[in-house]
Amino acid sequence: MLDQGEVVIGTVRPGSAPSREVLQLEQQRNCELTGIDMLNLAGLRGLLRQTMPKRVVHLAAASRPAACDADPIESRTVNISSTEVILDWLKRDNPQARVLLLSSSAIFGDPLEEPQNEQTARRPINEYGRQKLEVAQMAEQARQNGLFVSCAIPFNHESPRRSEDFVFAKIVNSAARIKLGQQKRLELGALNTRRDWGYAPEFVKAFIWMLEVDKPTELVLATGELHSVSELVDDVFRELGLDQHKYLRHSADLLRSGDPKEQVGDPSRAWTELGWEPQTKYGQLWRLMLEAALERYGKTTGGPTSI
């Protein structure tokens, strides 16, 4: 959005420590960061009324399924109530604005068909999926009421900024630290789980493009490729010249009953409506994340900065 010359207001969680990349955004003339707690709905409404943005991209979420199950009331406030505030503001105060909401592939649960597209039955199996299904339903209702509310259904999207609460980043970063002598083992739960992993910056382009088309829409964003956790471990450890059997430990405590075993998306409609298709697939993705991890942890210790 900054590249397009837009003035951008980005919200950050009060009391958190934004990453170096986020803080650098404020050095740009057209970008301002402001603290907003998504549990403070009055503060969110006030920010919208004060700034009256032309476009809103609602990325804030309680996105860890285990945390949503543990505290459904707080997570519903962040995921559902904040969305309701934005849509109410849109309807009452600025109906000409455009809004993008994010749902999730979690709405498909353990899907009945493969790959999953916009018409696939939605049968979430955890609290996070149920909340994100409500977001998609609210977006659909808003479109029926004549408002410009698009809804993205992204599958897993990774980058070097990804938290290690998510398995792709956990594997890549752990392997890099093991290689550099900073970690002794990697503990994982289910190894046979298969996912559709894409590159987050490419997904963000699609988010913005979804606000620029003539009509609001709902689109699945995915790569269309399935790869397993065990395959990722094999590839990363082999690249580093490590015997995974010396370092990998299975932990039953990390098994989560609410996780689907397999999900893969069909992005063909995103190509038809946006001209969007993922360029960075699984093989490129883990390599660029591994290179970034080695550089980051190598700088920390003065060790090697490349494979």
VEXKEGU-719537 format. One record per residue (C-alpha): residue in one letter; z, x, y. Coordinates in steps of 0.5 Angstrom, whole numbers, plus 500, padded with zeros to 3 digits. Each point is the difference from the previous one (the first is absolute). Layout:
<rs>
A,Z,X,Y
...
</rs>
This chain:
<rs>
M,500,500,500
L,501,506,505
D,494,503,498
Q,497,493,503
G,503,501,506
E,505,495,499
V,507,500,503
V,505,500,494
I,507,498,499
G,503,502,493
T,507,498,498
V,505,505,496
R,506,498,497
P,506,501,505
G,505,506,497
S,494,503,495
A,497,506,501
P,493,499,501
S,495,506,497
R,497,505,504
E,493,497,500
V,503,493,503
L,504,504,505
Q,493,503,502
L,497,494,501
E,504,499,507
Q,497,506,503
Q,494,496,500
R,499,496,507
N,499,494,497
C,505,499,495
E,507,498,500
L,506,500,495
T,505,495,500
G,506,498,496
I,500,494,496
D,505,497,495
M,496,495,496
L,507,497,498
N,500,498,508
L,495,495,500
A,502,498,507
G,498,507,502
L,494,500,497
R,498,493,503
G,502,503,507
L,495,506,499
L,494,496,498
R,502,496,506
Q,501,506,505
T,493,503,498
M,496,495,498
P,495,504,495
K,493,498,499
R,501,503,492
V,506,500,496
V,500,504,493
H,506,498,497
L,502,506,495
A,508,500,500
A,502,498,493
A,506,501,495
S,495,502,495
R,504,503,495
P,501,495,494
A,507,502,498
A,502,499,507
C,497,493,501
D,504,498,493
A,506,503,502
D,500,497,507
P,496,494,500
I,503,497,507
E,499,507,504
S,493,501,497
R,498,493,501
T,502,501,507
V,495,506,501
N,494,497,496
I,500,493,501
S,504,498,506
S,497,506,505
T,493,497,498
E,502,493,502
V,502,503,506
I,494,503,501
L,496,494,498
D,504,495,505
W,499,505,506
L,492,500,498
K,500,492,500
R,505,499,506
D,498,506,505
N,494,503,498
P,495,496,496
Q,494,505,501
A,503,506,498
R,499,503,493
V,505,501,494
L,499,504,494
L,506,499,495
L,501,504,493
S,501,497,494
S,500,504,493
S,497,501,493
A,507,498,498
I,498,493,501
F,496,500,494
G,506,502,495
D,497,502,493
P,493,497,501
L,496,496,496
E,494,503,501
E,497,507,502
P,498,502,505
Q,504,496,505
N,496,497,506
E,502,494,506
Q,499,495,495
T,504,503,494
A,506,495,498
R,507,502,504
R,506,501,496
P,505,505,502
I,505,502,496
N,505,503,505
E,503,498,507
Y,496,505,504
G,494,497,497
R,502,493,501
Q,502,501,507
K,493,503,501
L,497,494,497
E,503,496,505
V,497,505,506
A,493,499,497
Q,501,492,500
M,503,500,507
A,493,504,502
E,496,495,496
Q,503,494,504
A,500,503,507
R,492,501,498
Q,500,493,499
N,503,498,506
G,495,504,504
L,503,507,501
F,498,507,499
V,504,502,495
S,497,505,495
C,504,502,493
A,499,506,497
I,502,501,492
P,501,508,499
F,501,503,494
N,504,506,500
H,498,505,505
E,502,507,501
S,500,506,504
P,504,506,502
R,505,496,504
R,502,495,494
S,507,500,498
E,502,502,493
D,503,493,499
F,493,499,497
V,498,504,494
F,493,503,502
A,504,504,506
K,506,501,495
I,496,504,495
V,495,504,505
N,506,502,504
S,505,502,494
A,494,504,497
A,499,504,506
R,508,501,501
I,500,502,492
K,494,505,501
L,504,503,506
G,506,501,497
Q,504,494,504
Q,501,495,494
K,501,500,493
R,498,494,497
L,496,493,501
E,503,494,498
L,496,494,499
G,500,493,497
A,494,497,497
L,494,505,499
N,495,494,497
T,500,496,507
R,493,500,503
R,499,499,507
D,494,500,505
W,502,506,505
G,496,501,506
Y,500,504,507
A,504,496,505
P,496,503,506
E,494,496,497
F,504,494,499
V,502,500,508
K,493,500,502
A,499,494,496
F,506,497,503
I,497,501,507
W,493,498,498
M,503,493,498
L,502,499,507
E,493,501,503
V,496,495,495
D,498,493,503
K,504,496,495
P,507,502,497
T,500,501,493
E,504,502,494
L,498,507,496
V,502,504,494
L,500,507,502
A,500,505,494
T,496,505,497
G,498,496,493
E,503,506,496
L,506,500,495
H,504,506,499
S,506,501,496
V,507,504,502
S,499,504,494
E,493,502,502
L,503,502,507
V,505,504,497
D,495,504,495
D,495,501,506
V,505,503,505
F,504,504,495
R,494,503,497
E,497,502,507
L,506,503,502
G,500,504,493
L,507,497,498
D,502,497,493
Q,502,493,502
H,504,500,493
K,505,505,503
Y,501,496,506
L,499,493,499
R,506,495,498
H,500,493,498
S,505,496,503
A,501,493,498
D,504,498,506
L,494,501,504
L,496,494,496
R,499,494,504
S,499,493,497
G,497,497,506
D,494,505,500
P,493,498,498
K,497,505,495
E,493,500,502
Q,497,498,507
V,493,501,502
G,496,497,506
D,493,498,501
P,498,502,507
S,493,497,500
R,502,495,505
A,502,505,505
W,494,504,500
T,496,493,501
E,504,498,506
L,502,506,503
G,495,506,497
W,507,503,498
E,500,504,493
P,505,505,498
Q,498,508,501
T,506,503,497
K,501,499,493
Y,505,502,495
G,498,507,499
Q,499,502,507
L,506,496,502
W,505,504,495
R,497,506,502
L,501,499,508
M,507,498,499
L,502,506,496
E,497,505,505
A,504,496,505
A,506,501,496
L,499,507,498
E,499,502,508
R,506,496,502
Y,505,503,495
G,497,507,500
K,501,500,507
T,507,498,499
T,502,506,496
G,494,505,502
G,497,499,493
P,493,499,498
T,496,495,504
S,494,498,496
I,499,499,492
</rs>
